[in-house]
Amino acid sequence: MLKKIAVVTMLVVLLVSAVACGNKGDGGNAATGGNGGTEKKVKLRLGHITGESDAWHKGALKFAELVKEKTNGSVEVDVFPSSTLGNDRDLIEGMQLGSVDFALVAGVLSNFYEPYSILELPYLFRDQEHMEKVLYGEVGTKMKEDLLTNAQVRGLEFWVRGPRELTANKKIAKVEDLKGLKVRVPEIPASIAAWKAMGASPTPMAFGEVYSSLQTGVIDGQENPFALIASNKIQEVQKYLMMTNHVYGYVMLTMSDITYQKLSKEQQQAIEEAAKEATQFENDLVAEQEEVLLKQLKDAGMEVVEVDTAKFAEKAKTVHEEFANKYGKELYDSIVNTK
């Protein structure tokens, strides 16, 4: 009888201990949250397509640092550059499934919510200031809300990029020189249509394939901001850099809504605050780097060609009405009319 009592007593003690440990949320893995309680530690993954020297990557690392700080260590973000988690499309699909938590993505968003195609129209924005007024104003806020509703991807913040420029191994001094040029473009209908209108032969492909395709002559040129050109060593396989300034672009820090809903309100708020602060950090870095990167490309042997952008814009804008009518005339007009 005494042995039975001892066994029952021991089982009760073990049960109480197990319940106590369960309330602490994984023991040593628990971290104090902003509400003074305890929250289970979470490790999340952020992917993007650029190299480690790019402002995107540095901005992503800053975001990860801020998230850890603002959640008192309860949320950690690991950053995966250079398409380690897949290309743009893979990253967005991963966020929809919940297998990717964050991503830095841009124009390919239009394949998941079509009105974003309008942002990819060459010569839509007058200049960088015009773009920022749109993205950081009411238009940008509504676009983030619509993305969440229609694609189940949460747009945290728009980050700015330097303007997209054309590179090729043929000097393009005027718009007529584009005739027949095989230019890699993102898999975005608006980009494809505009480059056709300018006389080129646009070739959609994932960015990870661009370097080798330029090297082997599958394509003749590509178009991207200085940062992406430099960090992916496009200067090694391209001679001319045309200052077309055809797209004042963005990249968006996005988050899987599946992941977002699993977090506490305090963690969600901390992530949103970290995103805002990281945005300022990345935008400032992009502005600082533009002159440095242009010099780097020149020093690597690229010849810079100034072009009459008005002539390029005249051709490209012939497709604007088609995409405005298809994807949202109201959105298009609100962008064009932003002062």
LINSULSUL-V411547 format. One record per residue. N is the residue number from 1. RES is the residue in one letter. SS is DSSP state (a for helix, b for strand, c for the rest). PHI is phi as a letter, one per 40 degrees, with the letter a starting at -180 (none if undefined). Layout:
n & res & ss & phi
N & RES & SS & PHI
N & RES & SS & PHI
//
This chain:
n & res & ss & phi
1 & M & c & none
2 & L & a & c
3 & K & a & c
4 & K & a & c
5 & I & a & c
6 & A & a & c
7 & V & a & c
8 & V & a & c
9 & T & a & d
10 & M & a & c
11 & L & a & c
12 & V & a & c
13 & V & a & c
14 & L & a & c
15 & L & a & c
16 & V & a & c
17 & S & a & c
18 & A & a & c
19 & V & a & c
20 & A & a & c
21 & C & a & c
22 & G & a & c
23 & N & a & c
24 & K & c & c
25 & G & c & g
26 & D & c & g
27 & G & a & f
28 & G & a & c
29 & N & a & c
30 & A & b & c
31 & A & b & b
32 & T & b & c
33 & G & c & c
34 & G & c & c
35 & N & c & c
36 & G & c & g
37 & G & c & c
38 & T & b & b
39 & E & b & b
40 & K & b & c
41 & K & c & c
42 & V & b & b
43 & K & b & b
44 & L & b & b
45 & R & b & b
46 & L & b & b
47 & G & b & b
48 & H & c & a
49 & I & c & c
50 & T & c & c
51 & G & c & c
52 & E & c & c
53 & S & c & c
54 & D & c & c
55 & A & a & c
56 & W & a & d
57 & H & a & c
58 & K & a & c
59 & G & a & c
60 & A & a & c
61 & L & a & c
62 & K & a & c
63 & F & a & d
64 & A & a & c
65 & E & a & c
66 & L & a & c
67 & V & a & c
68 & K & a & c
69 & E & a & c
70 & K & a & c
71 & T & c & b
72 & N & c & f
73 & G & c & g
74 & S & c & c
75 & V & b & b
76 & E & b & b
77 & V & b & b
78 & D & b & c
79 & V & b & b
80 & F & b & b
81 & P & c & c
82 & S & c & f
83 & S & c & g
84 & T & c & d
85 & L & c & c
86 & G & c & h
87 & N & c & c
88 & D & a & d
89 & R & a & c
90 & D & a & d
91 & L & a & c
92 & I & a & c
93 & E & a & c
94 & G & a & c
95 & M & a & c
96 & Q & a & c
97 & L & a & c
98 & G & c & g
99 & S & c & c
100 & V & c & b
101 & D & c & c
102 & F & b & b
103 & A & b & a
104 & L & b & b
105 & V & b & b
106 & A & c & b
107 & G & a & d
108 & V & a & c
109 & L & a & d
110 & S & a & c
111 & N & a & c
112 & F & c & b
113 & Y & c & a
114 & E & a & d
115 & P & a & d
116 & Y & a & c
117 & S & a & d
118 & I & a & c
119 & L & a & c
120 & E & a & c
121 & L & c & c
122 & P & c & d
123 & Y & c & g
124 & L & c & c
125 & F & c & c
126 & R & c & c
127 & D & c & a
128 & Q & a & c
129 & E & a & c
130 & H & a & d
131 & M & a & c
132 & E & a & c
133 & K & a & c
134 & V & a & c
135 & L & a & c
136 & Y & c & c
137 & G & c & b
138 & E & a & c
139 & V & a & c
140 & G & a & c
141 & T & a & c
142 & K & a & c
143 & M & a & c
144 & K & a & c
145 & E & a & c
146 & D & a & c
147 & L & a & c
148 & L & a & c
149 & T & a & c
150 & N & a & c
151 & A & a & b
152 & Q & c & f
153 & V & b & b
154 & R & b & c
155 & G & b & c
156 & L & b & c
157 & E & b & a
158 & F & b & c
159 & W & b & b
160 & V & b & c
161 & R & c & b
162 & G & c & c
163 & P & c & c
164 & R & b & c
165 & E & b & b
166 & L & b & c
167 & T & b & b
168 & A & b & a
169 & N & c & c
170 & K & c & b
171 & K & c & c
172 & I & c & b
173 & A & c & c
174 & K & c & a
175 & V & a & c
176 & E & a & c
177 & D & a & c
178 & L & a & c
179 & K & c & d
180 & G & c & g
181 & L & c & c
182 & K & b & c
183 & V & b & b
184 & R & b & c
185 & V & b & b
186 & P & c & c
187 & E & c & c
188 & I & c & b
189 & P & a & d
190 & A & a & c
191 & S & a & c
192 & I & a & d
193 & A & a & c
194 & A & a & c
195 & W & a & c
196 & K & a & c
197 & A & a & c
198 & M & c & c
199 & G & c & h
200 & A & c & c
201 & S & b & b
202 & P & b & c
203 & T & b & b
204 & P & b & c
205 & M & c & a
206 & A & c & c
207 & F & a & c
208 & G & a & c
209 & E & a & c
210 & V & a & c
211 & Y & a & d
212 & S & a & c
213 & S & a & c
214 & L & a & c
215 & Q & a & c
216 & T & a & c
217 & G & c & g
218 & V & c & c
219 & I & c & b
220 & D & c & c
221 & G & b & a
222 & Q & b & a
223 & E & b & a
224 & N & b & a
225 & P & c & c
226 & F & a & d
227 & A & a & c
228 & L & a & c
229 & I & a & c
230 & A & a & c
231 & S & a & c
232 & N & c & b
233 & K & c & f
234 & I & a & c
235 & Q & a & c
236 & E & a & c
237 & V & c & b
238 & Q & c & b
239 & K & c & c
240 & Y & b & b
241 & L & b & b
242 & M & b & c
243 & M & b & c
244 & T & b & c
245 & N & b & f
246 & H & b & c
247 & V & b & b
248 & Y & c & c
249 & G & c & b
250 & Y & b & b
251 & V & b & b
252 & M & b & b
253 & L & b & c
254 & T & b & b
255 & M & b & a
256 & S & b & c
257 & D & a & c
258 & I & a & c
259 & T & a & c
260 & Y & a & d
261 & Q & a & c
262 & K & a & c
263 & L & c & c
264 & S & c & c
265 & K & a & c
266 & E & a & c
267 & Q & a & c
268 & Q & a & d
269 & Q & a & c
270 & A & a & c
271 & I & a & c
272 & E & a & c
273 & E & a & c
274 & A & a & c
275 & A & a & c
276 & K & a & c
277 & E & a & c
278 & A & a & c
279 & T & a & c
280 & Q & a & c
281 & F & a & c
282 & E & a & c
283 & N & a & c
284 & D & a & c
285 & L & a & c
286 & V & a & d
287 & A & a & c
288 & E & a & c
289 & Q & a & c
290 & E & a & d
291 & E & a & c
292 & V & a & c
293 & L & a & c
294 & L & a & c
295 & K & a & c
296 & Q & a & c
297 & L & a & c
298 & K & a & c
299 & D & a & c
300 & A & c & c
301 & G & c & h
302 & M & c & c
303 & E & b & c
304 & V & b & c
305 & V & b & b
306 & E & b & c
307 & V & c & b
308 & D & c & c
309 & T & a & c
310 & A & a & c
311 & K & a & c
312 & F & a & c
313 & A & a & c
314 & E & a & d
315 & K & a & c
316 & A & a & c
317 & K & a & c
318 & T & a & c
319 & V & a & b
320 & H & a & d
321 & E & a & c
322 & E & a & d
323 & F & a & c
324 & A & a & c
325 & N & a & c
326 & K & a & c
327 & Y & a & b
328 & G & c & i
329 & K & a & c
330 & E & a & c
331 & L & a & c
332 & Y & a & d
333 & D & a & c
334 & S & a & c
335 & I & a & c
336 & V & a & c
337 & N & c & c
338 & T & c & c
339 & K & c & b
//
